[in-house]
Amino acid sequence: MDELYVSKTARKREALELQGLGQTLAGLKRAQLEALPLPDRLAQALFDYQRFTTHEARRRQMQFIGRLMRDLDTSPINEALATLRGESADARYRQHAAEEWRDRLLAEPDALTAFIEAYPDCDRQAVRQALTRARKPAGEVETRTAHRALFRVLRDQVPETPLTPESPP
């Protein structure tokens, strides 16, 4: 009997955590929500929440979302959110790999060929266009903007799994 007992405080704490997760999910864009591993009923409830405009309707809908989440294992959702926010190991890998490739592409003229060989499924045209814009002489602000745009394109092209050790970065 003692092993099954959960205090009221613990239940409230868990409910508040689920409510916070629900608020986080409700603040995401539709495309981001569709990418998450959510059950259909929860996803629809989140879409409805975003559609509602009155305070009371949103409050009731958030309670419904919390009720749906009580029956779920939220660890896959939390992992997907961490990846989305850039907090997971995969996201950090992609960030560092994109930074290294950006620096290498800007410094070496033949690095584009190496990038395409390393990532044959990449969008070659998008990478080439971003690289051309980043190499074009311009003012300081435009150059920084072009370098950030190149980084975003490269980050989107780098797969989530690391390359083998014998492959280039």
Backbone as numpy.savetxt, mean C-alpha at the origin, in Angstrom:
# Nx Ny Nz CAx CAy CAz Cx Cy Cz
-13.30 -22.93 33.45 -14.12 -21.75 33.45 -13.25 -20.49 33.45
-12.17 -20.46 34.21 -11.30 -19.29 34.27 -10.59 -19.03 32.95
-10.30 -20.11 32.19 -9.59 -19.96 30.93 -10.46 -19.29 29.87
-11.77 -19.46 29.94 -12.67 -18.91 28.94 -13.12 -17.50 29.28
-12.92 -17.06 30.50 -13.38 -15.75 30.94 -12.54 -14.65 30.30
-13.20 -13.67 29.71 -12.54 -12.48 29.18 -13.18 -11.29 29.87
-12.36 -10.46 30.45 -12.88 -9.32 31.21 -13.58 -8.32 30.30
-14.42 -7.53 30.89 -15.14 -6.51 30.15 -14.16 -5.49 29.57
-13.13 -5.17 30.30 -12.11 -4.24 29.83 -11.41 -4.78 28.59
-11.09 -6.07 28.61 -10.43 -6.68 27.46 -11.35 -6.67 26.24
-12.64 -6.93 26.47 -13.59 -6.91 25.35 -13.72 -5.51 24.78
-13.75 -4.50 25.65 -13.84 -3.12 25.19 -12.58 -2.72 24.41
-11.43 -3.14 24.91 -10.17 -2.83 24.23 -10.17 -3.42 22.82
-10.61 -4.67 22.73 -10.67 -5.33 21.43 -11.66 -4.63 20.51
-12.80 -4.22 21.05 -13.81 -3.51 20.26 -13.26 -2.17 19.76
-12.51 -1.46 20.59 -11.92 -0.19 20.17 -10.87 -0.39 19.09
-10.09 -1.46 19.19 -9.10 -1.76 18.16 -9.79 -2.06 16.83
-10.87 -2.83 16.87 -11.62 -3.13 15.66 -12.25 -1.86 15.09
-12.73 -0.99 15.97 -13.32 0.27 15.53 -12.26 1.13 14.84
-11.08 1.18 15.41 -9.99 1.93 14.78 -9.62 1.36 13.43
-9.57 0.04 13.34 -9.29 -0.60 12.05 -10.40 -0.27 11.05
-11.64 -0.30 11.51 -12.75 0.05 10.64 -12.67 1.48 10.15
-12.29 2.42 11.04 -12.12 3.82 10.64 -11.00 3.95 9.61
-9.92 3.21 9.82 -8.81 3.24 8.86 -9.27 2.74 7.50
-9.98 1.62 7.51 -10.47 1.06 6.25 -11.44 2.01 5.56
-12.29 2.66 6.34 -13.28 3.57 5.77 -12.61 4.79 5.14
-11.42 5.14 5.58 -10.71 6.28 5.03 -9.95 5.99 3.76
-9.90 4.72 3.34 -9.18 4.37 2.13 -10.01 4.64 0.89
-9.33 4.77 -0.24 -10.02 4.94 -1.51 -10.61 3.60 -1.95
-11.57 3.66 -2.85 -12.26 2.46 -3.31 -11.28 1.45 -3.92
-10.35 1.91 -4.74 -9.39 1.01 -5.37 -8.51 0.32 -4.32
-8.14 1.05 -3.28 -7.33 0.45 -2.22 -8.13 -0.59 -1.46
-9.41 -0.31 -1.21 -10.26 -1.28 -0.52 -10.43 -2.55 -1.34
-10.59 -2.39 -2.64 -10.78 -3.55 -3.51 -9.53 -4.42 -3.54
-8.36 -3.84 -3.29 -7.12 -4.61 -3.30 -6.91 -5.39 -2.01
-7.64 -5.04 -0.95 -7.47 -5.71 0.34 -8.27 -7.01 0.39
-7.81 -7.97 1.21 -8.52 -9.25 1.32 -9.72 -9.14 2.27
-10.77 -8.48 1.80 -11.96 -8.26 2.63 -13.10 -9.15 2.15
-13.89 -9.67 3.08 -15.10 -10.39 2.67 -16.05 -9.43 1.94
-16.85 -9.97 1.05 -17.73 -9.13 0.24 -18.67 -8.28 1.08
-19.21 -8.85 2.12 -20.18 -8.13 2.95 -19.52 -6.94 3.66
-18.29 -7.13 4.15 -17.57 -6.04 4.80 -17.18 -4.97 3.79
-16.73 -5.39 2.62 -16.36 -4.42 1.58 -17.58 -3.58 1.19
-18.71 -4.21 1.02 -19.93 -3.48 0.66 -20.32 -2.51 1.78
-20.19 -2.94 3.02 -20.51 -2.06 4.15 -19.58 -0.84 4.16
-18.31 -1.02 3.82 -17.37 0.10 3.76 -17.71 1.04 2.61
-18.09 0.48 1.47 -18.49 1.32 0.34 -19.73 2.14 0.71
-20.67 1.50 1.41 -21.88 2.21 1.84 -21.52 3.33 2.82
-20.60 3.06 3.73 -20.17 4.08 4.69 -19.65 5.31 3.96
-18.84 5.07 2.93 -18.27 6.19 2.19 -19.35 6.96 1.42
-20.40 6.30 1.06 -21.49 6.91 0.31 -22.37 7.79 1.21
-22.50 7.43 2.48 -23.36 8.16 3.40 -22.76 9.52 3.74
-23.64 10.51 3.94 -23.16 11.85 4.25 -23.55 12.33 5.63
-24.64 11.83 6.18 -25.07 12.32 7.49 -24.31 11.62 8.61
-24.13 12.35 9.68 -23.36 11.85 10.81 -23.99 10.58 11.40
-25.30 10.60 11.60 -25.97 9.46 12.23 -25.91 8.21 11.36
-26.06 8.38 10.06 -25.99 7.22 9.16 -24.58 6.63 9.18
-23.59 7.48 9.20 -22.21 6.99 9.25 -21.92 6.30 10.58
-22.45 6.85 11.66 -22.22 6.25 12.97 -22.83 4.85 13.03
-24.07 4.73 12.57 -24.71 3.41 12.57 -23.99 2.43 11.65
-23.55 2.92 10.50 -22.85 2.05 9.57 -21.51 1.60 10.16
-20.83 2.48 10.89 -19.56 2.09 11.52 -19.81 1.03 12.59
-20.91 1.13 13.31 -21.25 0.07 14.27 -21.47 -1.25 13.55
-22.13 -1.21 12.41 -22.37 -2.42 11.62 -21.04 -3.00 11.13
-20.14 -2.14 10.69 -18.82 -2.59 10.24 -18.09 -3.26 11.40
-18.16 -2.65 12.58 -17.54 -3.26 13.75 -18.13 -4.62 14.07
-19.42 -4.74 13.91 -20.09 -6.03 14.16 -19.61 -7.08 13.17
-19.46 -6.71 11.90 -18.97 -7.65 10.90 -17.52 -8.06 11.19
-16.74 -7.12 11.71 -15.32 -7.39 11.94 -15.10 -8.27 13.17
-16.07 -8.33 14.06 -15.91 -9.18 15.26 -15.72 -10.64 14.89
-16.31 -11.06 13.79 -16.26 -12.46 13.38 -15.08 -12.77 12.48
-14.25 -11.79 12.18 -13.14 -11.97 11.24 -11.80 -12.13 11.94
-10.89 -12.80 11.24 -9.49 -12.78 11.63 -8.88 -11.57 10.92
-8.52 -10.56 11.67 -8.08 -9.30 11.07 -6.59 -9.27 10.75
-5.84 -10.32 11.04 -4.40 -10.28 10.78 -4.08 -10.13 9.29
-4.78 -10.81 8.34 -4.46 -10.56 6.93 -4.78 -9.13 6.50
-5.82 -8.55 7.08 -6.17 -7.17 6.74 -5.10 -6.23 7.28
-4.63 -6.46 8.51 -3.58 -5.62 9.08 -2.29 -5.74 8.29
-1.95 -6.94 7.83 -0.74 -7.12 7.02 -0.86 -6.38 5.69
-2.03 -6.48 5.05 -2.23 -5.78 3.78 -2.18 -4.26 3.98
-2.71 -3.78 5.09 -2.64 -2.34 5.39 -1.20 -1.90 5.63
-0.43 -2.74 6.30 0.98 -2.40 6.54 1.73 -2.31 5.22
1.44 -3.20 4.30 2.06 -3.15 2.98 1.63 -1.89 2.25
0.37 -1.56 2.35 -0.17 -0.38 1.70 0.47 0.90 2.24
0.70 0.94 3.54 1.32 2.11 4.18 2.83 2.14 4.03
3.42 1.05 3.56 4.86 1.00 3.40 5.58 0.56 4.65
4.89 -0.10 5.57 5.49 -0.51 6.84 5.96 -1.96 6.82
5.58 -2.74 5.82 5.95 -4.15 5.81 7.36 -4.33 5.23
7.91 -5.50 5.41 9.25 -5.79 4.88 9.25 -5.73 3.36
8.18 -6.22 2.73 8.09 -6.17 1.26 8.08 -4.72 0.78
7.32 -3.88 1.45 7.23 -2.48 1.04 8.57 -1.78 1.23
9.27 -2.08 2.31 10.59 -1.48 2.52 11.57 -1.97 1.46
11.49 -3.25 1.09 12.36 -3.78 0.03 12.11 -3.03 -1.27
10.84 -2.87 -1.63 10.51 -2.19 -2.87 11.00 -0.74 -2.85
10.87 -0.09 -1.70 11.32 1.29 -1.58 12.84 1.40 -1.80
13.60 0.54 -1.12 15.06 0.60 -1.25 15.51 0.21 -2.64
14.88 -0.81 -3.22 15.25 -1.23 -4.57 14.96 -0.11 -5.57
13.83 0.56 -5.43 13.49 1.66 -6.34 14.47 2.82 -6.18
14.88 3.12 -4.95 15.87 4.18 -4.73 17.20 3.85 -5.38
17.65 2.60 -5.20 18.92 2.19 -5.79 18.86 2.24 -7.31
17.76 1.75 -7.89 17.63 1.78 -9.34 17.54 3.21 -9.86
16.85 4.10 -9.16 16.76 5.49 -9.60 18.14 6.11 -9.65
18.92 5.93 -8.58 20.27 6.51 -8.55 21.14 5.92 -9.65
21.01 4.62 -9.85 21.81 3.95 -10.88 21.39 4.39 -12.28
20.09 4.52 -12.53 19.62 4.94 -13.85 20.04 6.37 -14.17
20.07 7.22 -13.17 20.47 8.60 -13.40 21.98 8.74 -13.58
22.75 7.84 -12.97 24.21 7.94 -13.03 24.80 7.21 -14.23
24.24 6.07 -14.61 24.81 5.24 -15.67 23.91 5.25 -16.90
24.47 5.51 -18.07 23.64 5.54 -19.28 23.11 4.15 -19.69
23.84 3.08 -19.39 23.43 1.74 -19.80 22.61 1.01 -18.74
22.25 1.67 -17.67 21.53 1.01 -16.58 20.10 0.65 -16.96
19.52 1.33 -17.95 18.16 1.02 -18.36 18.07 -0.40 -18.91
19.08 -0.81 -19.67 19.11 -2.18 -20.19 19.18 -3.18 -19.05
19.98 -2.90 -18.04 20.09 -3.80 -16.89 18.77 -3.86 -16.13
18.09 -2.72 -16.01 16.80 -2.71 -15.32 15.77 -3.57 -16.07
15.74 -3.42 -17.38 14.78 -4.19 -18.18 15.10 -5.68 -18.14
16.39 -6.01 -18.10 16.77 -7.43 -17.97 16.38 -7.97 -16.60
16.53 -7.15 -15.57 16.19 -7.59 -14.21 14.68 -7.72 -14.02
13.92 -6.85 -14.67 12.46 -6.85 -14.54 11.83 -6.88 -15.93
11.80 -8.04 -16.57 11.31 -8.11 -17.96 9.82 -7.79 -18.10
9.05 -7.88 -17.03 7.62 -7.61 -17.11 7.28 -6.15 -16.84
8.29 -5.30 -16.73 8.04 -3.89 -16.39 7.41 -3.16 -17.57
6.83 -2.02 -17.28 6.26 -1.14 -18.30 7.42 -0.30 -18.85
8.01 -0.77 -19.92 9.23 -0.15 -20.45 9.00 1.29 -20.88
7.86 1.54 -21.51 7.59 2.88 -21.98 7.48 3.87 -20.83
6.81 3.49 -19.76 6.67 4.39 -18.61 8.03 4.67 -17.98
8.86 3.64 -17.86 10.19 3.82 -17.27 11.03 4.74 -18.15
11.01 4.50 -19.48 11.80 5.33 -20.39 11.35 6.79 -20.34
10.04 7.02 -20.35 9.54 8.40 -20.32 9.93 9.11 -19.02
9.77 8.42 -17.90 10.14 9.03 -16.62 11.63 9.30 -16.55
12.43 8.40 -17.09 13.89 8.58 -17.09 14.27 9.76 -17.99
13.64 9.88 -19.14 13.93 10.99 -20.04 13.60 12.32 -19.37
12.45 12.39 -18.70 12.07 13.63 -18.00 13.04 13.93 -16.86
13.51 12.90 -16.16 14.42 13.12 -15.03 15.80 13.56 -15.49
16.21 13.12 -16.69 17.53 13.50 -17.20 17.53 14.86 -17.89
16.36 15.35 -18.25 16.25 16.61 -18.97 16.67 17.76 -18.06
17.56 18.63 -18.54 17.97 19.75 -17.69 16.79 20.70 -17.46
16.61 21.07 -16.22 15.53 21.99 -15.84 15.91 22.66 -14.54
14.99 23.42 -14.01 15.23 24.08 -12.73 15.28 23.08 -11.60
15.68 23.55 -10.44 15.85 22.66 -9.28 14.54 21.99 -8.88
13.46 22.73 -8.86 12.17 22.18 -8.44 11.68 21.15 -9.46
11.80 21.45 -10.75 11.36 20.52 -11.78 12.19 19.25 -11.75
13.48 19.38 -11.48 14.35 18.21 -11.42 13.95 17.30 -10.26
13.71 17.89 -9.09 13.28 17.08 -7.94 11.95 16.39 -8.23
11.03 17.11 -8.85 9.73 16.53 -9.19 9.90 15.37 -10.16
10.75 15.53 -11.15 10.98 14.47 -12.13 11.66 13.27 -11.48
12.57 13.49 -10.55 13.23 12.39 -9.85 12.23 11.62 -8.99
11.32 12.34 -8.32 10.29 11.66 -7.52 9.34 10.86 -8.42
9.01 11.42 -9.58 8.13 10.70 -10.52 8.82 9.44 -11.01
10.11 9.51 -11.31 10.87 8.33 -11.72 10.87 7.30 -10.61
11.07 7.74 -9.37 11.05 6.81 -8.24 9.71 6.09 -8.14
8.61 6.83 -8.28 7.28 6.20 -8.17 7.06 5.18 -9.27
7.51 5.49 -10.49 7.37 4.54 -11.60 8.19 3.29 -11.30
9.42 3.47 -10.85 10.28 2.32 -10.55 9.71 1.49 -9.40
9.20 2.14 -8.36 8.63 1.41 -7.23 7.46 0.55 -7.67
6.67 1.05 -8.59 5.54 0.27 -9.10 5.98 -0.90 -9.96
7.18 -0.83 -10.53 7.67 -1.88 -11.41 8.40 -2.99 -10.66
8.93 -2.67 -9.49 9.69 -3.66 -8.71 8.71 -4.65 -8.08
8.91 -5.95 -8.30 8.01 -6.92 -7.70 8.19 -6.98 -6.19
7.21 -7.59 -5.52 7.24 -7.64 -4.06 8.25 -8.63 -3.50
8.67 -9.58 -4.30 9.63 -10.56 -3.81 11.03 -10.14 -4.20
11.99 -10.28 -3.31 13.36 -9.88 -3.62 13.96 -10.73 -4.73
14.91 -10.13 -5.43 15.64 -10.86 -6.47 16.61 -11.85 -5.82
17.08 -12.79 -6.60 18.09 -13.72 -6.10 19.40 -12.97 -5.90
20.28 -13.48 -5.03 21.51 -12.75 -4.71 22.39 -12.48 -5.93
22.38 -13.35 -6.95 23.26 -13.13 -8.08 22.70 -12.10 -9.06
21.45 -11.66 -8.87 20.85 -10.66 -9.73 21.27 -9.27 -9.28
21.24 -8.31 -10.21 21.56 -6.94 -9.81 20.47 -6.39 -8.89
20.75 -5.30 -8.16 19.80 -4.77 -7.19 18.50 -4.34 -7.78
